């Protein structure tokens, strides 16, 4: 039985006046991780207007490869070089697709997660089938599905689901307002 990929999500608040330095430091960290065994991808989500907290995401093949990355000398040196660039760091690990939707207790309802994934998947799948449908139609069902999922899964995981969750962040993280029933209050005359 294979173990699921693990995502490390790190929040860093940029120190006053160090925005460009932090951006360069984050790029350096992504480059370091790229060369590490088990590395599957990473990304940096910029803060919304008026905020200064970046979300940094590192994804590894399993808990062991993430652990090795966290304790390697190159990462330790990188963290040391960046220690003056941020304040109040926080970290947490997530497994599976829910990692794109935030920490436990902060995730949107599953139905919103499903909508965000579907909104990413439908147009990409439609475009893929429009562009390559005639080539794939000659294949039997199993190889056709194999080819399409091999092509679409990395695109979805690394590009389109993160894009969808970023574009829909306001809606995903919104909480419905509850309307209390109105009651009639008698007025004194």
FENDAHU-V796714 format. One record per helix or strand of 3 or more residues. SS is the DSSP state (H for helix, E for strand). FROM is the first residue (numbers start at 1). LEN is the number of residues. If there is no record, write none. Layout:
# FENDAHU-V796714
SS	FROM	LEN
SS	FROM	LEN
This chain:
# FENDAHU-V796714
E	6	9
H	19	16
E	39	7
E	53	8
H	63	8
H	73	10
E	86	10
H	97	5
H	110	27
H	141	27
H	169	4
